[in-house]
């Protein structure tokens, strides 16, 4: 058999070789097999370990127990983070589980809402029913406040007084809200005002002044402004910023086509009047011409004192006759009382009073809130870009005419009013062209490449450990099971049969000196290269002896001669 031929070992031969190993070799073989199995299992488990992400955090005990029970029913693995209290599940199932848990009403946030009213017991007292209703109201309001992104949790306490038939004894309800904000998040004044109005609008007869909001640090967030002593509120500040930004955009939009992009910078400061003013004026004009005036009332009085008319008529009995019918008109003619010419007048007094309407104007004026009292405008313009005939680019300052043109454009854009006290300052200077460019993130610092490198390193480590275990532990443990080549067996057998003095050794006599392995009863190959079953120790020794006789008969003869001499 040549060295290039492959020696195949059947399963039975392997088992027999294992049985003939020493205890130390069997222990090493068992350790190697166990290490190989553990390595394969660990590599498979490590390779298939999913990436965990946070499902929910800061869960109450009740919600956490309900969610864990649901995860166990769905056979979804989970674990908790140390110290954070976050429940984590495989990343590919986070969104799906959130939707499924939301369909079941989980998590409930540790508060109860109006579902508390669904399980009312028969015969419950009015007081207990009122307490449950108040608890349900507080829970629903807390859930509404918790829906704000910056709020992690909230507690709402309502103080609802008992109704009274006496008007003087009626009290308004009040509320207290305790907020736990997320890490690094704060609430601005507008958000606090929104929470206050949300609570006050949800409870009848509650004023927004009776709502107190406190954060987890004990800071009062709902402090009200008294008589504007604290300055402008959030809405007014936002309005001022909008006005200023509007004027800035106007200036840049009108100058950019003339000067080019990024060649003009503008800032506007607006002084806004937020005072609420009402005016009532009553104006009296000078007395007009009486002919064109309106008479309000007129009164005339005439007094006549005298002896009356002179006596006339027929004396005698005819004087006592009734008077004849009047011949004068009933209505006296204009111009006053007609006095006969023959009347005797001692005193005549006339009075005339004429009242005219007073000419006056009453005006009521309510000035709008948020009027602009004064504008301060500052504009910075870059030098003008000039290209000569050779194509060389240079920047030159603006001329006086160009500055005047820019001044007029800016004044018209912002509605400049000198009588109002507006000011405008336009400056021309060279801009600093050094622009800060964002440094490109190297390829090895990109998040995707980092994740890929971690994955590759993970499998490289697995492969390296497997190679170390296979070649350092497992291969040496399996080395005793490898069959020896026939040539090696023959050489070992000859060495065992014949010592230095040409005699067979004791190992050769007992069949255990075939190279340490030839006499172990292992399988071998015949002359045709086919596998032959293992021989018995006697047959194997006999075969070795025959081979020695064929190769060197002198050694066999000397051995037999020695045996004969010993027997004599």
C-alpha positions in Angstrom: 0.0 0.0 0.0 1.4 3.4 -1.0 1.5 6.6 1.0 -1.0 8.3 -1.4 -3.7 5.7 -0.7 -6.4 6.7 1.8 -7.0 4.7 4.9 -10.7 4.5 5.7 -11.8 3.6 9.2 -15.2 2.0 9.7 -17.4 2.9 12.7 -16.8 -0.4 14.4 -13.1 0.1 14.3 -13.5 3.6 15.9 -15.5 2.2 18.7 -12.9 -0.5 19.4 -10.2 2.1 19.3 -12.1 4.2 21.8 -12.4 1.2 24.1 -8.7 0.5 24.0 -7.8 4.2 24.9 -6.3 5.0 28.3 -8.5 6.8 30.8 -6.6 10.1 30.2 -7.1 9.8 26.5 -10.8 9.0 27.0 -11.2 12.1 29.2 -9.4 14.3 26.7 -11.6 12.9 23.9 -14.8 13.6 26.0 -13.7 17.1 26.7 -12.9 17.8 23.0 -16.3 16.4 21.9 -18.1 18.5 24.6 -16.2 21.6 23.6 -17.0 21.1 19.9 -20.7 20.7 20.7 -20.7 23.7 23.0 -18.9 25.8 20.5 -21.3 24.9 17.7 -24.3 25.6 19.9 -22.9 28.8 21.2 -22.1 30.0 17.7 -25.6 29.2 16.5 -27.2 30.9 19.5 -24.9 34.0 19.3 -25.5 34.3 15.6 -29.3 34.0 16.1 -29.5 36.3 19.1 -32.0 39.1 18.2 -31.3 42.8 18.8 -33.5 44.0 21.7 -35.2 47.4 21.8 -37.4 49.2 24.3 -41.0 48.4 24.1 -42.2 50.5 27.1 -40.4 52.2 30.0 -41.5 53.5 33.4 -44.3 51.0 33.6 -46.4 50.6 36.7 -46.6 47.2 38.4 -50.1 46.6 37.1 -49.3 47.5 33.5 -46.0 45.6 33.6 -47.7 42.4 34.8 -50.4 42.6 32.2 -47.9 43.2 29.4 -45.6 40.4 30.5 -48.6 38.0 30.6 -49.5 38.9 27.1 -45.9 38.4 25.9 -45.8 35.0 27.5 -49.0 34.0 25.8 -47.5 35.0 22.4 -44.2 33.3 23.1 -42.2 36.5 22.6 -38.9 36.8 24.6 -38.4 39.8 26.8 -36.0 41.2 29.3 -35.6 44.2 31.6 -32.8 46.7 31.6 -30.9 47.2 34.9 -31.8 50.4 36.6 -33.8 51.8 33.7 -36.9 49.7 34.3 -37.5 49.4 30.5 -39.1 46.3 29.0 -37.3 45.2 25.9 -38.3 42.7 23.1 -36.7 41.8 19.8 -36.4 44.8 17.5 -38.3 43.3 14.6 -41.4 42.9 16.8 -41.5 46.2 18.7 -44.0 48.1 16.4 -46.3 45.1 15.9 -46.5 44.5 19.7 -47.2 48.1 20.4 -50.2 48.0 18.1 -51.5 44.7 19.5 -51.1 45.9 23.1 -52.8 49.2 22.2 -55.7 47.3 20.9 -56.0 45.7 24.3 -55.8 49.0 26.1 -52.2 48.5 27.4 -50.5 50.2 29.0 -53.1 52.0 31.0 -50.6 54.4 32.6 -51.4 53.3 36.1 -54.6 55.4 36.2 -58.2 54.5 35.9 -60.7 56.4 33.9 -64.4 56.1 33.3 -64.1 52.3 33.0 -64.3 52.5 36.8 -68.0 53.3 36.4 -68.7 50.2 34.4 -68.4 47.9 37.4 -70.7 49.7 39.8 -72.0 47.4 42.6 -75.7 47.2 43.3 -76.7 49.3 46.4 -73.6 51.6 46.3 -74.0 54.7 48.3 -74.2 58.2 46.7 -71.0 59.2 48.4 -69.1 56.2 47.0 -70.6 56.9 43.6 -69.4 60.5 43.8 -65.9 59.4 44.8 -65.7 57.0 41.9 -66.9 59.7 39.5 -64.2 62.1 40.8 -61.5 59.4 40.5 -62.6 58.7 36.9 -62.4 62.4 36.1 -59.0 62.6 37.5 -57.8 59.6 35.6 -59.1 60.8 32.3 -57.6 64.2 32.7 -54.2 62.6 33.7 -54.3 60.5 30.5 -55.0 63.6 28.4 -52.1 65.4 30.0 -49.8 62.4 29.5 -50.5 62.5 25.8 -48.2 65.6 25.5 -44.8 64.4 24.2 -42.8 66.2 27.0 -44.8 64.7 29.8 -43.8 61.2 31.1 -46.6 60.9 33.7 -49.1 63.2 35.4 -51.4 63.2 38.4 -54.5 65.3 38.7 -56.3 66.2 42.0 -59.7 67.8 41.8 -61.4 69.7 44.6 -65.0 69.8 43.8 -67.1 71.5 46.5 -70.7 70.4 47.4 -73.4 72.4 45.7 -75.2 74.9 47.9 -78.6 76.7 47.5 -77.1 79.9 49.0 -75.4 82.1 46.5 -72.9 83.5 49.0 -71.8 80.1 50.1 -71.1 78.8 46.6 -67.4 77.9 46.0 -65.6 77.4 42.7 -63.9 74.0 42.0 -60.1 73.9 41.8 -57.5 71.5 40.4 -53.8 70.6 41.1 -51.6 68.9 38.5 -48.2 67.3 39.1 -46.1 66.6 36.0 -43.2 64.3 35.6 -41.3 65.5 32.6 -39.1 63.4 30.4 -35.3 63.7 30.7 -34.0 66.9 29.2 -37.5 68.2 28.3 -39.1 71.4 29.6 -42.5 73.1 29.0 -42.8 76.6 27.7 -45.4 79.1 28.8 -47.7 78.2 25.9 -47.7 74.5 26.8 -48.4 75.3 30.5 -51.2 77.6 29.5 -52.7 74.8 27.3 -52.6 72.4 30.2 -54.3 74.9 32.5 -57.1 75.6 29.9 -57.5 71.9 29.3 -58.2 71.2 33.0 -60.4 74.3 33.5 -62.5 73.5 30.4 -63.1 69.9 31.5 -64.6 70.8 34.9 -67.8 72.9 35.1 -67.5 76.3 36.7 -63.7 76.0 37.0 -61.6 79.1 36.3 -58.2 78.9 34.8 -56.9 80.9 37.8 -57.9 77.9 40.1 -55.6 75.5 38.3 -52.1 74.9 39.7 -49.4 73.1 37.7 -46.2 71.8 39.4 -43.4 69.7 38.0 -41.5 66.9 39.6 -38.9 69.3 41.1 -41.6 71.3 42.9 -41.4 74.3 40.5 -44.6 76.2 40.0 -45.3 76.4 36.3 -48.7 78.1 36.3 -47.6 81.4 37.9 -49.9 84.1 36.6 -48.8 87.6 35.5 -50.2 90.3 37.7 -51.1 93.5 35.8 -48.4 92.9 33.3 -45.7 93.2 35.9 -43.7 90.3 34.4 -43.5 91.8 31.0 -44.8 90.4 27.7 -46.5 87.0 27.6 -45.6 84.2 25.2 -48.2 85.3 22.6 -47.0 88.9 22.6 -43.3 87.9 22.2 -44.2 85.6 19.4 -46.1 88.4 17.7 -43.1 90.7 18.0 -40.9 88.1 16.5 -43.3 87.5 13.6 -43.4 91.3 12.8 -39.6 91.5 12.9 -39.1 88.5 10.7 -41.6 89.7 8.2 -39.7 93.0 7.8 -36.4 91.2 7.5 -37.8 89.0 4.7 -39.1 92.0 2.9 -35.7 93.7 2.9 -33.8 90.6 1.8 -36.3 89.8 -0.9 -36.2 93.2 -2.4 -32.4 93.6 -2.2 -31.3 90.1 -3.2 -32.1 90.5 -7.0 -30.1 93.7 -7.0 -27.1 92.6 -4.9 -27.2 88.8 -5.3 -27.8 86.0 -2.8 -26.0 86.1 0.5 -24.8 89.7 -0.1 -27.3 91.4 2.3 -28.0 91.0 6.0 -30.8 92.8 7.8 -32.1 93.1 11.3 -35.2 94.9 12.5 -36.3 95.8 16.0 -39.9 96.6 16.4 -41.4 98.5 19.4 -45.0 97.3 19.6 -47.7 98.9 21.7 -49.8 96.3 23.4 -51.8 98.7 25.6 -55.6 98.7 25.2 -56.8 102.3 24.8 -60.3 103.8 24.5 -61.0 107.5 23.9 -64.3 109.5 24.2 -64.2 113.2 22.9 -66.9 115.9 23.0 -66.1 118.9 20.7 -68.0 122.2 20.7 -67.8 124.4 17.7 -67.9 128.2 17.7 -71.4 129.9 17.5 -72.5 129.9 13.9 -74.5 132.6 12.1 -78.1 132.9 13.7 -79.6 132.8 10.3 -78.1 129.3 9.7 -78.7 128.0 13.2 -81.4 125.8 14.4 -83.9 127.3 16.8 -84.4 125.1 19.8 -87.1 127.3 21.5 -88.5 130.9 21.2 -90.5 132.9 23.7 -92.0 136.5 23.4 -93.8 138.6 26.1 -95.6 142.0 25.7 -97.0 144.1 28.5 -99.3 147.1 27.9 -100.2 149.7 30.6 -102.6 152.6 29.8 -106.1 154.2 30.3 -107.7 152.4 27.4 -109.6 153.9 24.5 -111.2 157.3 24.5 -115.0 157.3 25.1 -117.2 157.3 22.0 -120.7 156.2 20.8 -124.2 157.5 21.3 -124.9 158.6 24.8 -128.1 157.4 26.4 -129.9 154.1 26.4 -128.2 152.8 23.3 -125.0 152.6 25.1 -126.2 149.6 27.2 -127.0 147.5 24.1 -124.9 144.3 23.4 -121.9 144.8 21.3 -122.1 144.2 17.6 -120.3 141.2 16.0 -116.5 141.6 15.8 -115.1 142.7 12.5 -111.4 142.1 13.4 -109.7 138.7 12.6 -109.3 136.1 15.4 -105.7 135.7 14.7 -103.8 138.8 15.4 -101.5 139.9 12.6 -97.9 139.6 12.8 -95.9 142.2 14.5 -97.6 142.1 17.9 -100.6 143.6 19.4 -102.4 146.2 17.2 -103.1 149.3 19.2 -105.7 151.6 17.9 -104.4 155.0 16.9 -106.8 156.8 19.2 -105.8 154.7 22.3 -104.1 156.3 25.2 -100.9 154.3 26.2 -99.1 155.0 29.4 -96.5 152.1 29.4 -95.6 149.4 26.8 -93.1 146.5 27.6 -91.9 143.8 25.2 -89.7 140.7 25.8 -88.3 138.1 23.3 -86.2 134.9 24.1 -84.7 132.6 21.4 -82.8 129.4 22.2 -80.6 127.8 19.5 -79.2 124.2 19.4 -75.6 123.8 20.6 -73.2 122.5 17.8 -71.1 119.7 19.3 -69.4 116.4 18.3 -69.0 113.2 20.5 -66.5 110.6 19.3 -65.6 107.2 20.9 -62.3 105.8 19.7 -60.9 102.3 20.5 -57.2 102.0 19.4 -56.1 98.6 18.1 -53.7 96.5 20.2 -50.3 95.7 18.7 -49.6 98.9 16.8 -46.1 99.7 15.8 -44.7 102.6 17.8 -41.2 102.6 16.3 -38.9 100.6 13.9 -35.2 100.4 14.0 -33.7 98.9 10.9 -30.1 97.9 10.3 -28.9 96.7 6.9 -25.4 95.4 6.0 -24.5 95.2 2.3 -21.6 93.4 0.8 -19.3 95.1 -1.7 -20.3 95.0 -5.3 -18.7 92.2 -7.5 -16.9 93.4 -10.5 -15.3 91.3 -13.3 -12.7 92.9 -15.6 -12.0 92.1 -19.2 -9.5 89.4 -18.3 -12.1 87.6 -16.2 -10.6 88.6 -12.9 -13.2 89.0 -10.1 -12.9 91.8 -7.5 -15.1 93.5 -5.0 -15.5 97.3 -4.9 -17.5 99.4 -2.4 -20.9 100.8 -3.4 -21.2 104.3 -4.7 -23.2 107.1 -3.0 -26.0 106.7 -5.6 -26.2 103.0 -5.0 -26.4 103.5 -1.2 -29.2 106.1 -1.7 -31.1 103.7 -3.9 -30.8 101.0 -1.2 -32.0 103.4 1.4 -35.1 104.3 -0.6 -35.9 100.6 -1.3 -35.6 99.7 2.4 -37.7 102.7 3.5 -40.5 101.7 1.1 -40.3 98.0 2.0 -40.7 98.6 5.8 -43.0 101.6 5.6 -40.5 104.0 7.1 -42.1 106.9 9.0 -39.9 109.6 10.3 -42.7 111.2 12.3 -43.0 108.0 14.2 -39.4 108.0 15.1 -38.2 105.2 12.8 -34.4 104.9 12.2 -32.5 103.3 9.3 -28.8 102.5 9.1 -27.3 101.0 5.9 -23.7 100.0 6.0 -21.5 98.8 3.2 -18.6 96.4 4.1 -16.8 93.4 2.6 -18.2 90.1 3.9 -15.9 87.5 5.3 -15.9 84.7 2.6 -14.6 82.0 4.9 -17.5 79.7 5.1 -17.6 76.8 7.5 -18.1 73.6 5.5 -19.4 70.5 7.2 -16.8 67.9 7.4 -17.7 64.7 5.7 -18.0 61.8 8.0 -15.4 59.2 7.2 -16.6 55.9 5.9 -15.4 54.1 9.0 -17.4 56.5 11.2 -20.7 56.1 9.5 -23.3 54.3 11.6 -24.1 51.7 8.8 -20.5 50.8 8.4 -20.0 50.6 12.2 -22.9 48.1 12.4 -21.5 46.1 9.5 -18.1 46.0 11.1 -19.6 44.8 14.4 -21.4 42.0 12.5 -18.2 41.0 10.6 -16.2 41.1 13.8 -18.8 39.0 15.6 -18.6 36.2 13.0 -14.7 36.4 12.8 -14.5 35.9 16.5 -16.8 32.9 16.3 -14.6 31.5 13.5 -11.4 32.1 15.4 -12.7 30.5 18.5 -13.9 27.5 16.5 -10.5 27.1 14.9 -8.7 27.3 18.2 -11.0 24.7 19.8 -10.8 22.3 16.8 -7.1 22.4 16.3 -6.1 22.9 19.9 -8.4 20.6 21.8 -10.5 18.4 19.5 -7.9 17.3 17.0 -5.4 16.2 19.6 -8.2 14.3 21.4 -9.1 12.4 18.2 -5.5 11.7 17.2 -5.4 8.3 19.0 -8.3 7.1 16.9 -6.5 7.6 13.6 -5.4 4.1 12.1 -1.7 3.5 11.5 -0.4 2.7 8.0 0.5 -0.9 7.2 4.1 -0.1 6.6 4.3 1.4 10.0 2.7 -1.7 11.5 5.2 -4.0 9.9 8.2 -2.0 11.1 6.8 -1.8 14.6 6.1 -5.6 14.6 9.7 -6.3 13.6 11.0 -4.0 16.2 8.8 -5.8 18.9 9.8 -9.3 17.8 13.5 -8.8 17.6 15.6 -7.0 20.1 19.2 -5.9 19.9 20.4 -9.6 20.4 18.0 -11.0 17.6 15.4 -12.3 20.1 11.7 -11.6 20.2 10.7 -9.1 22.8 8.1 -9.9 25.4 5.7 -7.6 23.7 6.1 -9.5 20.5 5.5 -12.7 22.3 2.2 -11.5 23.8 1.0 -9.7 20.6 1.2 -6.2 22.0 4.3 -4.9 20.2 3.0 -4.1 16.7 4.0 -0.5 16.9 1.8 0.0 19.9 -1.2 -0.4 17.6 -0.6 -3.5 15.4 -1.6 -5.8 18.2 -4.6 -3.9 19.3 -7.0 -5.8 16.9 -7.7 -2.9 14.6 -8.9 -3.3 11.1 -6.4 -3.3 8.2 -6.3 -3.4 4.4 -5.4 -6.4 2.4 -3.1 -6.6 -0.7 -5.9 -5.5 -3.0 -6.5 -2.4 -0.9 -9.9 -3.6 0.5 -10.8 -3.3 4.1 -10.4 -6.5 6.1 -12.0 -7.1 9.5 -9.7 -7.0 12.6 -7.9 -10.3 13.5 -7.8 -12.1 16.8 -4.6 -11.6 18.8 -3.3 -15.1 18.1 -4.0 -14.9 14.3 -2.4 -11.5 14.2 0.7 -12.7 16.0 0.9 -15.7 13.7 0.6 -13.5 10.6 3.4 -11.2 11.9 5.6 -14.3 12.6 5.1 -15.5 9.0 6.0 -12.2 7.6 9.2 -12.2 9.7 10.1 -15.7 8.5 9.6 -14.7 4.9 11.8 -11.6 5.3 14.6 -12.9 7.4 14.7 -16.7 8.1 18.0 -16.4 10.1 16.3 -14.4 12.9 13.6 -17.0 13.2 16.1 -19.8 13.3 18.1 -18.1 16.0 15.0 -17.6 18.0 13.9 -21.2 17.7 17.4 -22.4 18.6 17.3 -20.2 21.7 13.9 -21.7 22.7 15.3 -25.3 22.3 18.4 -24.5 24.4 16.2 -23.0 27.2 14.0 -26.1 27.2 17.0 -28.4 27.6 
